[in-house]
Amino acid sequence: FEREGEYFSVRMPVELNTERVVTKYGDIIFDKNGRPVKVKLIEPYTKINYPDRRSENIVFIE
């Protein structure tokens, strides 16, 4: 991520079943001023493992 941006995240539905009921939510990252979020990627996603044994995936969509 660029250090100069101001970022926030919003929890949004990312997966629905055939009845259009949300089955999975995800946190989407935005720049506060509407600028593109610029990152240098080796992979299109990254997994974060926390000390309390939780983990989460971050996926970058172009």
Biopython code that builds the backbone (N, CA, C, O; Angstrom):
import numpy as np
from Bio.PDB.StructureBuilder import StructureBuilder

atoms = [
    (1, "PHE", "N", (0.838, -1.186, 0.000)),
    (1, "PHE", "CA", (0.000, 0.000, 0.000)),
    (1, "PHE", "C", (0.873, 1.236, 0.000)),
    (1, "PHE", "O", (1.979, 1.237, 0.541)),
    (2, "GLU", "N", (0.363, 2.282, -0.611)),
    (2, "GLU", "CA", (1.063, 3.560, -0.507)),
    (2, "GLU", "C", (0.853, 4.106, 0.900)),
    (2, "GLU", "O", (-0.237, 3.995, 1.461)),
    (3, "ARG", "N", (1.878, 4.682, 1.452)),
    (3, "ARG", "CA", (1.784, 5.200, 2.816)),
    (3, "ARG", "C", (0.959, 6.480, 2.903)),
    (3, "ARG", "O", (0.459, 6.814, 3.977)),
    (4, "GLU", "N", (0.809, 7.201, 1.795)),
    (4, "GLU", "CA", (0.168, 8.508, 1.832)),
    (4, "GLU", "C", (-1.355, 8.456, 1.837)),
    (4, "GLU", "O", (-1.990, 9.463, 2.147)),
    (5, "GLY", "N", (-1.954, 7.337, 1.510)),
    (5, "GLY", "CA", (-3.406, 7.254, 1.439)),
    (5, "GLY", "C", (-4.053, 7.185, 2.807)),
    (5, "GLY", "O", (-3.419, 6.844, 3.806)),
    (6, "GLU", "N", (-5.336, 7.518, 2.822)),
    (6, "GLU", "CA", (-6.149, 7.352, 4.026)),
    (6, "GLU", "C", (-7.152, 6.262, 3.702)),
    (6, "GLU", "O", (-8.015, 6.447, 2.844)),
    (7, "TYR", "N", (-7.047, 5.128, 4.378)),
    (7, "TYR", "CA", (-7.835, 3.959, 4.024)),
    (7, "TYR", "C", (-8.873, 3.639, 5.086)),
    (7, "TYR", "O", (-8.683, 3.925, 6.268)),
    (8, "PHE", "N", (-9.970, 3.040, 4.647)),
    (8, "PHE", "CA", (-10.976, 2.519, 5.561)),
    (8, "PHE", "C", (-11.564, 1.269, 4.928)),
    (8, "PHE", "O", (-11.409, 1.038, 3.729)),
    (9, "SER", "N", (-12.231, 0.473, 5.731)),
    (9, "SER", "CA", (-12.836, -0.744, 5.195)),
    (9, "SER", "C", (-14.320, -0.768, 5.522)),
    (9, "SER", "O", (-14.765, -0.188, 6.512)),
    (10, "VAL", "N", (-15.075, -1.449, 4.669)),
    (10, "VAL", "CA", (-16.514, -1.611, 4.830)),
    (10, "VAL", "C", (-16.820, -3.095, 4.703)),
    (10, "VAL", "O", (-16.340, -3.751, 3.778)),
    (11, "ARG", "N", (-17.610, -3.628, 5.619)),
    (11, "ARG", "CA", (-18.017, -5.031, 5.536)),
    (11, "ARG", "C", (-19.196, -5.119, 4.567)),
    (11, "ARG", "O", (-20.219, -4.459, 4.750)),
    (12, "MET", "N", (-19.030, -5.954, 3.525)),
    (12, "MET", "CA", (-20.046, -6.075, 2.474)),
    (12, "MET", "C", (-20.269, -7.543, 2.132)),
    (12, "MET", "O", (-19.392, -8.375, 2.365)),
    (13, "PRO", "N", (-21.442, -7.867, 1.577)),
    (13, "PRO", "CA", (-21.669, -9.241, 1.118)),
    (13, "PRO", "C", (-20.733, -9.571, -0.041)),
    (13, "PRO", "O", (-20.565, -8.764, -0.955)),
    (14, "VAL", "N", (-20.125, -10.756, -0.004)),
    (14, "VAL", "CA", (-19.253, -11.183, -1.098)),
    (14, "VAL", "C", (-19.684, -12.523, -1.679)),
    (14, "VAL", "O", (-19.139, -12.970, -2.688)),
    (15, "GLU", "N", (-20.669, -13.168, -1.037)),
    (15, "GLU", "CA", (-21.140, -14.454, -1.550)),
    (15, "GLU", "C", (-22.614, -14.617, -1.206)),
    (15, "GLU", "O", (-23.029, -14.350, -0.078)),
    (16, "LEU", "N", (-23.407, -15.061, -2.187)),
    (16, "LEU", "CA", (-24.844, -15.296, -2.009)),
    (16, "LEU", "C", (-25.167, -16.727, -2.412)),
    (16, "LEU", "O", (-24.470, -17.322, -3.233)),
    (17, "ASN", "N", (-26.247, -17.284, -1.818)),
    (17, "ASN", "CA", (-26.701, -18.591, -2.288)),
    (17, "ASN", "C", (-27.715, -18.394, -3.415)),
    (17, "ASN", "O", (-27.939, -17.263, -3.847)),
    (18, "THR", "N", (-28.324, -19.465, -3.893)),
    (18, "THR", "CA", (-29.247, -19.362, -5.040)),
    (18, "THR", "C", (-30.501, -18.571, -4.720)),
    (18, "THR", "O", (-31.168, -18.091, -5.636)),
    (19, "GLU", "N", (-30.843, -18.419, -3.440)),
    (19, "GLU", "CA", (-31.995, -17.586, -3.041)),
    (19, "GLU", "C", (-31.580, -16.144, -2.766)),
    (19, "GLU", "O", (-32.368, -15.349, -2.253)),
    (20, "ARG", "N", (-30.343, -15.817, -3.109)),
    (20, "ARG", "CA", (-29.767, -14.488, -2.918)),
    (20, "ARG", "C", (-29.680, -14.087, -1.443)),
    (20, "ARG", "O", (-29.782, -12.908, -1.104)),
    (21, "VAL", "N", (-29.492, -15.069, -0.584)),
    (21, "VAL", "CA", (-29.248, -14.827, 0.834)),
    (21, "VAL", "C", (-27.733, -14.796, 1.029)),
    (21, "VAL", "O", (-27.012, -15.664, 0.538)),
    (22, "VAL", "N", (-27.271, -13.789, 1.747)),
    (22, "VAL", "CA", (-25.828, -13.642, 1.960)),
    (22, "VAL", "C", (-25.306, -14.822, 2.775)),
    (22, "VAL", "O", (-25.824, -15.131, 3.848)),
    (23, "THR", "N", (-24.273, -15.473, 2.246)),
    (23, "THR", "CA", (-23.635, -16.584, 2.955)),
    (23, "THR", "C", (-22.230, -16.223, 3.430)),
    (23, "THR", "O", (-21.639, -16.946, 4.232)),
    (24, "LYS", "N", (-21.698, -15.108, 2.939)),
    (24, "LYS", "CA", (-20.347, -14.716, 3.346)),
    (24, "LYS", "C", (-20.180, -13.207, 3.189)),
    (24, "LYS", "O", (-20.603, -12.624, 2.191)),
    (25, "TYR", "N", (-19.563, -12.592, 4.177)),
    (25, "TYR", "CA", (-19.235, -11.171, 4.141)),
    (25, "TYR", "C", (-17.724, -11.014, 4.050)),
    (25, "TYR", "O", (-16.972, -11.910, 4.433)),
    (26, "GLY", "N", (-17.285, -9.869, 3.540)),
    (26, "GLY", "CA", (-15.868, -9.557, 3.481)),
    (26, "GLY", "C", (-15.660, -8.073, 3.723)),
    (26, "GLY", "O", (-16.582, -7.275, 3.549)),
    (27, "ASP", "N", (-14.461, -7.705, 4.121)),
    (27, "ASP", "CA", (-14.118, -6.299, 4.336)),
    (27, "ASP", "C", (-13.452, -5.766, 3.076)),
    (27, "ASP", "O", (-12.445, -6.311, 2.625)),
    (28, "ILE", "N", (-14.013, -4.696, 2.504)),
    (28, "ILE", "CA", (-13.511, -4.079, 1.281)),
    (28, "ILE", "C", (-12.773, -2.801, 1.678)),
    (28, "ILE", "O", (-13.301, -1.987, 2.436)),
    (29, "ILE", "N", (-11.555, -2.625, 1.167)),
    (29, "ILE", "CA", (-10.726, -1.465, 1.517)),
    (29, "ILE", "C", (-10.869, -0.386, 0.450)),
    (29, "ILE", "O", (-10.801, -0.666, -0.747)),
    (30, "PHE", "N", (-11.067, 0.852, 0.899)),
    (30, "PHE", "CA", (-11.195, 2.013, 0.023)),
    (30, "PHE", "C", (-10.245, 3.104, 0.490)),
    (30, "PHE", "O", (-9.839, 3.137, 1.652)),
    (31, "ASP", "N", (-9.892, 4.004, -0.437)),
    (31, "ASP", "CA", (-9.182, 5.226, -0.077)),
    (31, "ASP", "C", (-10.230, 6.261, 0.301)),
    (31, "ASP", "O", (-11.229, 6.413, -0.402)),
    (32, "LYS", "N", (-10.020, 6.969, 1.393)),
    (32, "LYS", "CA", (-10.988, 7.941, 1.907)),
    (32, "LYS", "C", (-11.346, 9.009, 0.878)),
    (32, "LYS", "O", (-12.473, 9.503, 0.867)),
    (33, "ASN", "N", (-10.394, 9.370, 0.009)),
    (33, "ASN", "CA", (-10.626, 10.437, -0.967)),
    (33, "ASN", "C", (-10.990, 9.911, -2.351)),
    (33, "ASN", "O", (-11.012, 10.675, -3.316)),
    (34, "GLY", "N", (-11.275, 8.619, -2.457)),
    (34, "GLY", "CA", (-11.706, 8.047, -3.732)),
    (34, "GLY", "C", (-10.594, 7.755, -4.720)),
    (34, "GLY", "O", (-10.866, 7.400, -5.867)),
    (35, "ARG", "N", (-9.348, 7.899, -4.298)),
    (35, "ARG", "CA", (-8.225, 7.599, -5.188)),
    (35, "ARG", "C", (-8.051, 6.089, -5.310)),
    (35, "ARG", "O", (-8.471, 5.345, -4.423)),
    (36, "PRO", "N", (-7.436, 5.629, -6.399)),
    (36, "PRO", "CA", (-7.160, 4.192, -6.522)),
    (36, "PRO", "C", (-6.226, 3.732, -5.405)),
    (36, "PRO", "O", (-5.326, 4.464, -4.995)),
    (37, "VAL", "N", (-6.447, 2.528, -4.926)),
    (37, "VAL", "CA", (-5.559, 1.926, -3.932)),
    (37, "VAL", "C", (-4.455, 1.225, -4.710)),
    (37, "VAL", "O", (-4.712, 0.268, -5.440)),
    (38, "LYS", "N", (-3.223, 1.706, -4.550)),
    (38, "LYS", "CA", (-2.101, 1.152, -5.305)),
    (38, "LYS", "C", (-1.301, 0.207, -4.418)),
    (38, "LYS", "O", (-0.886, 0.562, -3.315)),
    (39, "VAL", "N", (-1.098, -0.993, -4.923)),
    (39, "VAL", "CA", (-0.304, -1.992, -4.208)),
    (39, "VAL", "C", (0.629, -2.680, -5.188)),
    (39, "VAL", "O", (0.349, -2.733, -6.386)),
    (40, "LYS", "N", (1.732, -3.204, -4.686)),
    (40, "LYS", "CA", (2.623, -4.036, -5.493)),
    (40, "LYS", "C", (2.355, -5.474, -5.087)),
    (40, "LYS", "O", (2.519, -5.843, -3.924)),
    (41, "LEU", "N", (1.942, -6.281, -6.051)),
    (41, "LEU", "CA", (1.517, -7.642, -5.753)),
    (41, "LEU", "C", (2.490, -8.680, -6.278)),
    (41, "LEU", "O", (3.009, -8.561, -7.388)),
    (42, "ILE", "N", (2.728, -9.685, -5.478)),
    (42, "ILE", "CA", (3.405, -10.888, -5.943)),
    (42, "ILE", "C", (2.330, -11.912, -6.300)),
    (42, "ILE", "O", (2.445, -12.618, -7.302)),
    (43, "GLU", "N", (1.292, -11.988, -5.480)),
    (43, "GLU", "CA", (0.132, -12.855, -5.693)),
    (43, "GLU", "C", (-1.118, -11.976, -5.638)),
    (43, "GLU", "O", (-1.073, -10.901, -5.042)),
    (44, "PRO", "N", (-2.244, -12.405, -6.249)),
    (44, "PRO", "CA", (-3.462, -11.600, -6.208)),
    (44, "PRO", "C", (-4.171, -11.638, -4.856)),
    (44, "PRO", "O", (-5.213, -11.005, -4.690)),
    (45, "TYR", "N", (-3.623, -12.365, -3.897)),
    (45, "TYR", "CA", (-4.200, -12.417, -2.557)),
    (45, "TYR", "C", (-3.075, -12.628, -1.541)),
    (45, "TYR", "O", (-1.960, -13.012, -1.892)),
    (46, "THR", "N", (-3.395, -12.371, -0.298)),
    (46, "THR", "CA", (-2.458, -12.663, 0.781)),
    (46, "THR", "C", (-3.249, -13.173, 1.969)),
    (46, "THR", "O", (-4.401, -12.779, 2.156)),
    (47, "LYS", "N", (-2.668, -14.023, 2.761)),
    (47, "LYS", "CA", (-3.312, -14.552, 3.961)),
    (47, "LYS", "C", (-2.577, -14.005, 5.171)),
    (47, "LYS", "O", (-1.347, -14.025, 5.222)),
    (48, "ILE", "N", (-3.337, -13.516, 6.148)),
    (48, "ILE", "CA", (-2.774, -12.989, 7.382)),
    (48, "ILE", "C", (-3.146, -13.943, 8.511)),
    (48, "ILE", "O", (-4.323, -14.244, 8.708)),
    (49, "ASN", "N", (-2.164, -14.411, 9.240)),
    (49, "ASN", "CA", (-2.383, -15.267, 10.406)),
    (49, "ASN", "C", (-2.101, -14.451, 11.659)),
    (49, "ASN", "O", (-1.003, -13.921, 11.827)),
    (50, "TYR", "N", (-3.094, -14.350, 12.540)),
    (50, "TYR", "CA", (-2.966, -13.578, 13.765)),
    (50, "TYR", "C", (-2.505, -14.467, 14.919)),
    (50, "TYR", "O", (-2.702, -15.682, 14.882)),
    (51, "PRO", "N", (-1.890, -13.869, 15.945)),
    (51, "PRO", "CA", (-1.403, -14.655, 17.086)),
    (51, "PRO", "C", (-2.504, -15.442, 17.805)),
    (51, "PRO", "O", (-2.227, -16.482, 18.401)),
    (52, "ASP", "N", (-3.749, -14.956, 17.754)),
    (52, "ASP", "CA", (-4.843, -15.661, 18.441)),
    (52, "ASP", "C", (-5.438, -16.787, 17.585)),
    (52, "ASP", "O", (-6.524, -17.284, 17.884)),
    (53, "ARG", "N", (-4.734, -17.185, 16.532)),
    (53, "ARG", "CA", (-5.079, -18.292, 15.636)),
    (53, "ARG", "C", (-6.167, -17.946, 14.619)),
    (53, "ARG", "O", (-6.567, -18.804, 13.833)),
    (54, "ARG", "N", (-6.653, -16.694, 14.622)),
    (54, "ARG", "CA", (-7.562, -16.264, 13.559)),
    (54, "ARG", "C", (-6.741, -16.024, 12.307)),
    (54, "ARG", "O", (-5.535, -15.789, 12.383)),
    (55, "SER", "N", (-7.387, -16.084, 11.164)),
    (55, "SER", "CA", (-6.713, -15.731, 9.914)),
    (55, "SER", "C", (-7.721, -15.075, 8.989)),
    (55, "SER", "O", (-8.930, -15.242, 9.148)),
    (56, "GLU", "N", (-7.216, -14.337, 8.032)),
    (56, "GLU", "CA", (-8.080, -13.742, 7.020)),
    (56, "GLU", "C", (-7.309, -13.641, 5.719)),
    (56, "GLU", "O", (-6.080, -13.573, 5.709)),
    (57, "ASN", "N", (-8.051, -13.633, 4.623)),
    (57, "ASN", "CA", (-7.470, -13.484, 3.296)),
    (57, "ASN", "C", (-7.773, -12.092, 2.780)),
    (57, "ASN", "O", (-8.874, -11.578, 2.977)),
    (58, "ILE", "N", (-6.809, -11.483, 2.126)),
    (58, "ILE", "CA", (-7.025, -10.212, 1.440)),
    (58, "ILE", "C", (-6.866, -10.494, -0.042)),
    (58, "ILE", "O", (-5.824, -10.979, -0.483)),
    (59, "VAL", "N", (-7.915, -10.185, -0.817)),
    (59, "VAL", "CA", (-7.916, -10.418, -2.260)),
    (59, "VAL", "C", (-7.947, -9.063, -2.947)),
    (59, "VAL", "O", (-8.727, -8.188, -2.571)),
    (60, "PHE", "N", (-7.100, -8.890, -3.953)),
    (60, "PHE", "CA", (-7.042, -7.642, -4.700)),
    (60, "PHE", "C", (-7.723, -7.845, -6.041)),
    (60, "PHE", "O", (-7.367, -8.754, -6.790)),
    (61, "ILE", "N", (-8.710, -6.993, -6.350)),
    (61, "ILE", "CA", (-9.469, -7.076, -7.593)),
    (61, "ILE", "C", (-9.152, -5.844, -8.418)),
    (61, "ILE", "O", (-9.247, -4.719, -7.926)),
    (62, "GLU", "N", (-8.778, -6.051, -9.659)),
    (62, "GLU", "CA", (-8.418, -4.928, -10.526)),
    (62, "GLU", "C", (-9.610, -4.499, -11.342)),
    (62, "GLU", "O", (-9.510, -3.564, -12.136)),
]
sb = StructureBuilder()
sb.init_structure("model")
sb.init_model(0)
sb.init_chain("A")
sb.init_seg("    ")
for serial, (resi, resn, name, xyz) in enumerate(atoms, 1):
    if name == "N":
        sb.init_residue(resn, " ", resi, " ")
    sb.init_atom(name, np.array(xyz, "f"), 0.0, 1.0, " ", f" {name:<3s}", serial, name[0])
structure = sb.get_structure()
